[in-house]
Amino acid sequence: MDGTQRKNIKPGTKVKIVQKQHQRTGQLTEGIVKDILTNSLVHHRGIKVRLTDGTIGRVQEVVNP
């Protein structure tokens, strides 16, 4: 599922994110959403979230909606 739309992401959702330092390589980190940091409904590079382990990044893929 698409990570560019805020409606697809809620706290507790399992997602794959790309961290700022990994944007060039595209290395993904999987985790559970704790907080949604992007206020807009759509963001072309992915909605920014904080995972339960404190990692921050932009959602590239929603694993289980």
Buried (B, 14 or more C-beta within 10 A) or exposed (E): EBBBBBEBBEEEBBBBBBBEEEEEEEEBBEBBBBEBEBEEEEBEEBBBBBBEEEBBBBBBBBEEE
